[in-house]
Amino acid sequence: MKSIHVKSLPLKDVITDLAKEFKSEIVEHCDEFVLELPSTYGQGFIRGLNLGNGLGVIEYNCTFLEDLEIHFSISEIHPLKFIFCSEGSILHSFEELEQPNTIYAYQNVLVASSAFNGHIIQFKANKKAHINSLEINRKEFTKHYSCSLAKFNHPLKPLLCDVKAKKLFYYQGNYSLQTADIIAEINTDLFSDFLRAIKLEAKALDILAVQIEQYADDLKLNKNQSVIRKKEIEKIIKLTEVISKDLSTSYTVQELANSIGININKLQEGFKYLYKETVNNYIQQLRLEKAKKLLIETELSIGEITEKIGLSNPSYFSKVFKEKFKISPNQYRRGKPSININSGS
């Protein structure tokens, strides 16, 4: 395994140290610093964004040719880090502890080393990893927000205000949909220079606010959590694939939620996020679309089609079909040309 060492702060100097280790140049634009990996090490880039008021972001979008560990070792207090993994995985460990923790896709960790102890992150060879680390210099940050922090009542307040790094801290969870959307915006180049700079700073603050709220939500019992995670959306997508393959079986919303281990509120929120519909309305749409196909492609009776799509009786099927498409099932089968069958109710 190859080891490289970063012994500098602030963020620009971190990227400069990495560039020296990789024998690479930095592309610098205002407070943004980009290091392209030489082909001898792999492919991808490492990007640093200095956002002011103690905030910065480091983005790793890399595939290394051999196992690599980066040691962040300086004789200063290290930033508080919110680390998000959107692709692949990495290992994180503290200098004072030998045991590393794996951070997988859609997971986030909140880490703070104690005193002057540093961090180590490890990348596996030939495995792409896409990581964002929100770095917070607590001394600068708390000075800027001293008034509002004084009135802030939250479980993370002691950590945010621990400017002398008295305590080591590690917390791991699955990040929310809102966080995923913000990270995606930070990782794109959609904005012109000035607008992009102020939007990136706003997005970093957005992530921090969302993560603070999510941490409080994470402390609740699972059944009472209200924030839906990116990983849970993946479960909902797989659930809809299962449902669409067998529409003849009827489930309650509670049964569907139980099948993937989330509560009803999260299931409904996920469907609204993905499909702009409630669970039952989305399933009803799938059933009616399948019914249209069966009416055209088969000789099945209305009763047989009703059974195949899991509705209660032929009369109810005809009623909801006509409400949706403004035409009865039999008319649709006969192909009335003057009716717009794609218009919804």
Beta strands, then each sheet from edge to edge (+ up, - down):
strand 1: 2-6
strand 2: 26-29
strand 3: 32-36
strand 4: 42-52
strand 5: 55-64
strand 6: 68-72
strand 7: 80-87
strand 8: 89-94
strand 9: 101-104
strand 10: 107-112
strand 11: 119-123
strand 12: 129-136
strand 13: 169-174
sheet 1: 1+ 6+ 11- 8+ 9-
sheet 2: 2+ 3- 4+ 5- 12+ 7- 10+ 13-
end
